[in-house]
C-alpha cells in the first residue's frame, strides 16, 4: 500500500486501531481459557459429547444434513486440546459413531470421499497430538507459553521514558508479519538515568527460524546493558554468543550509548548497517560508519567506535539490513532511499516517523525489519 501523502499522525491512528482489535481478540481468548473450556480434562468431555451429538443428529436427519465430514471438527479439536491417547480413543469413538449412522441409514448411504476425509483428518490429529506431547505442550499451554515469550521480548524492546527534550520511537516487524522474528532491540537508561543505551540486533536467519536465538540473546544482552562499560558491550556480547556454540550463531548488532546531558554519543557496530545522523545546523544527513566483525564470528574481534553529538534539532536513525537491502537492491541504494524519505520528516516532524518510514521504504515485509528514530527538540 502506498504511503505517499499520508501523515505520521494518520499512521499512528491506524496503528492504535489495529492494536485495539488485537487486544480485544486476546481478551476473548483469555476469557475462554479462564473459564476452563479449553483445558484438556474438560475438552475431553465436550469433544465426546460433540461426537455423540453428531452421531445422533446424523442418524435422525441423514447424510444430507450431517455427513461424515462433520466429524472433522472434533477430530481437529482433539489434536489441539488433548493427549495422544485421548485422540486415539476419540478416533475409535468416531469410527463407532459412523458405523452406527450407517447401520441406521443403510450402507448405501456411505460416501467414500467423506470417509476418506475423516480418515486423513484422524491421522493428522494423531500426529499433531504426538508432536505436541513430545514438546510437552499439551492443550493450549503451548500457545500460552509462546504468547508469554513474545510479550517478554516486546517488553525488553520497549524504549524507556526520556527527559523532556529527548524522544525516541522504534518499530520491529517480522518477515511475513509473523509474531516472532530475528530482529530485536534492547534499551535501557544507565548511569543513574544520564545515559541511554540501545542495542539493535539482527540474528542470522529470518522470521520464526531465528526467533528462538533472538529470545535467548535479548535476555542476555538486556543483562549486559549497564553492567559493562559501553565500549566493552559488543566484546562481551560476542563472548556470550561464542559460548552458545549454535550452528548458525552469527548476528549483526549496533550499540548506541547516548549521553542525555550533553548529547554526545558513541556508536559501535558488529557487521551492521551504519547509522544515519541528521544535523539541523547544516540541514544534511551523514552516514555514521563504525566498523566491526559479526558477533560470533571471531574469538577476539575488534570494534572501532564512532563518535558524534546530537544537538538540538538533530536526529539519529538505527535500522537493520532488511529495511534497506533486497535481492534487487544493493544496501547502498537502500540507504540512499532511506535518507531521501527521511528528508520529508524534517519538515513534517519526526514524531510518528518510525513506522511511516518503515512502511514507505520497505512496504513488502519480506524480511525482518527494524527501525529506531531518536531526536532532540
N, C-alpha and C positions, 0 to 999 in steps of 0.2 A: 504494500500500500504506500503510495507516495505521501511524503510529509511536507511537500512544498506549501508554504503559506500557512502552515499550522503552527500556532504559537506554543511555546513551552507550557503556558498555563493550561491550554486545552489538553495537552498531553497529560498533565498532572491530573486533570479532571477525569480523563478516561481511565487512567491507572487506578484512581480511587474507586471508580465504579466496578472495575474488574476485581479489585481486592475485596469489595463488599460482597460480590457474588460468591467468591471463593470462601469467604468466612461463613456465609450462610450455608454453603454445602457442608463445610466442616462441622458446623453446629448440628445439622441434621444427622450426619454420620455419627457424631459423638452421642447424640440422644439415643440412637438405635443401639449403640454399644452399651450405653449406660443402662438401658432397660434390660440388658441381658439377652436380647433376641438373637444375637449373633454368637453367643458363647457356645462352644461345642456341645455341652450337655443338653442345653435347651434346643439347639439346632437339630440334634438327632431326633428329638421328639416331633418338632413341626415338619421335618422332612418326611418322617414315616407317615404322619397324618396327611401330608400332601399327596404322597404316593397312594395311600388308601383312598383318599377322596377322589383322585383322578381315576382310579380303577372303578370305583362305584359309579362315578359320573359317566365314564366310558361305557360301562355295561348297560346303563339305563338309556343314554342318549345316542350311543352308537359312534362309529368311527368318523362320521361327518362332523360331529361337534367336538369330540375328544379323541383324536387319532393317537397312535402310539408315540408320535413325536412329542406329545405334551410331557412325557416323562423325562425329556431332555432337561427341563428346568430343575427338578430335584436332583438329578444326577450331577449337573454342573455345580449346584449349590453344595452338594456333599463334597466334591473335590476341593472346594474353597474353605469349608467350615469344619469338617470332621476328620477323624483319623482314617488311615488306610483300611483298617479292619472294619470300621463303620461304613466306609464306602462299599466294601465288598458285600457287607450284609445288606446294604440298600440295593445294590445291583441284583442280588438274589431276590429281594422283595419285589423289585420292578419286574423281573422275569416271571415271578408267580402272578403278579397283578395282570401282566399282559396275557398270560396263559388263561387266567380266569375270564378276562374280557372275551378272548377268542372262544372260550368254552361256552359262554353265554350266547355270543353272536354267531358262532359257527366259524370254522377255519377259512371259509371262503372270504371272510371279511379282512383277512390278513393282507397287509400291503408290504411287500418285500422291501421297497425303498424306505419306508418309515422304520421298519425293524432294523435295517442296516444303519440308519442314522442313530438310532438308540444304541446299537452295539458299539459304534465308533465313539459316541459320547461317553459310554461307560468306560471304555479303555482310556480315554483322555482324562476323565475324572479320577480314575485309579492312579494313573501316572502323576497327575497333579498333586494328589494327596500324598503319594510316596515321596515326591520331591520335597514338599513342604515338611514332611515328617523327618527327612534326613537333615534338613536345615534347622529343625527344632522350632518351627513357627506354625504350629497347628492353629486352626481357626484363623481369625483375622489379627492375631497378635503380631504376625509378621508385618502387616501393613502399618499397624500402630507403631512398631519399632522403627520402620523406615520414615514415617512421618515425624517421629521424635528426633531421629538423626538429622533429617532435613531442617527441622526447626532450630536445632542446635547449631548447625552450620550457618544458618541465616543470622542467628544471634551473634555468632562470632564475627560475622561480616558487617554488623551494624556499625556505622560511624558514630563516634562519641559526640556529645554536645560540645560545641566550641565557643570560645569567647565572642562577644558581640560583633567584632569586625571580620571574623573568620567564618567561612561557610564551606561545606563540602557535601557532595552528592555522589552516590555510587549506584551502578546498575550492573547486575550479573545475569547473564542469560545463557542457558544450556543449549547444546545442539538439539535441533528439532523441538525446542521448547520443553525438553524433559525436565523432571523435577530435580535431578542431580546432574552435575557436570564436573569437568576437570578444572574450571577456573574458579578461584575463590580469593577473597581478601580477608585480612585480619587487621584490625585497627585498635589503637588504644592511646590514651594520653598518659605520658610518663613524666618523670622528673617533676613530681608534685603538680601535674597539670600544666606545666610550662612547655611541654613538647608533645607534638602529635607524631605518632609513628604508624605508618601503614605499610603493609607488605601485600603486594598483588602477585598471585602465583598462577601459573599455567602448567598443570600436570600433564605428562605425556599421555596421549590418547585423547578421547573426547566423549562427551555425554556420559551415560551410565557406566561405561567401561572404566573411566578414570575416576568415578565418584568415590570408590572406597579408599583410594590413595589420597584423594583430596580431603576426605573426612579425617583421616589419620593425621595428615600434615597440618590441617587447620588447627587442631587441638595443640599439637606440638609447637607450632610457630606462635600461637597465641601465648603460650607459656614463656617463649623466648623474648617476646616484646617487653622491653623494660628490664628484663633480667640480665641482659648482656648489653654492653655499650653499642650504640648504633653502628659504629664502624666494624663491629665484630659479629653483627647479626647474621649475615649471609654465610660467613665461615662456620658458625655454629649450626645453621640450618643445613649446610652441606654435610657436616659430620653426622647429623641425625639421619639424613636421607641415606647416606652410605651404610649406616648400621642396619637399616631395614633389609638390605640385600634383595630388593624387589627385582624381578626380571626386567620390568620396564620402569626402572627407578630414576627417571630423569624429570626435571621440572625447570622451567624458567621462572624467574622472580625479579621484581623490582621493589626496593625498600626505600621508603622516604622517611627522613627524620626532619621535622619542621619545627623550628623554634617559634612559638606563638607570641613571644615578646618582641623579637627583632625581625622576624620574617625570614631569617637565614635558614637554608635547608641543605641537607646532604642527601644525595641520591647514590645508591649502589645497584648495579644490575647484574643478574646472572643469566646471560643469554636472552635477555628480554628486550622487546622493542623500546626505543628511547622515549622518555617523557617529552612533553611539549610545553614550553613556558611562554605565556603571553605577557609582554612588558608594556604596561599602559603608557609609560613615558615616551616610548618611540612608536607605540601602536603596532608592534611587529610580534610575530611568533618565532620562537627559537627552539630548535631541537636540542635537548639536553642529553648528550651522549655520556654513558657510563659503561665501561667495558667489564666483562667478566664471563667465565665459562658457565655452562649449565650446572645446576645443582645435581649432585650425584654422579658427575662425570669424572672428576679427579679427586685424589686424596688431599692434595694441597693446592687448591685453586687460588688465584689472585684476582681480587676485585678492585678496580680503580674507581674511586669516588668522584662524583661531580658536585660542584657547589654552586649556590646561587642565592638570590634573595627575592622573596615575594613582597614587592612594595604595594602600597595602596593602589587598588585597581587592577592588580596583576591576577593571573590565573595559571593553574598548572593542570595538565591532563596526564593521567596514567591509564594505560589500556593494555589489552592482550592482543596477540597477533591475529586472533580470529576476527577482530574488528577491521583490520587493515590489509590482511593478506588473504587471497583466494587463489585457486588454481589458475584463474585467468588474469590475475592482477598481482604484480610484484608488491612487496611490502613498502618500498619507497613511494610507489604511486599511491598506495593506500594511505600513507601518512600525509602526502600532499592533499589528498581528498579530505582527510580528517581536518587538516588545518584550514582548508578552504571553507568547509561547512562551519567550523568553529568561529571563523571570522564573523559570521552572521550573528553569533551570540554576543559579540562585543557591543553591538547596538541594541539588541533585544534584552540583554541581561543574562547572566549565567544561571539564574535560578530556573530549575526545571530543564536545564540544558543537557544533563547527562543522558536521560532516556531519549530526548529529542535527537541528540547526536547519534546515539546508537541505532535508532530506527532509521535515521537518514543515511548514515554511512554504510550500514550493513543490514538492510531490512530482511534478508533471506533467512538468517538464523540457522545456516547450515553447519556452523561450528560454534564451539563455546566462545562466548564474548563477554568482556567486562570493560567497564569504563568508569573512571573516577575523575570528578572535576572538583578542584579546590580553588577558591578565590577569596580575595580580601577586598573589603569595601574601601 
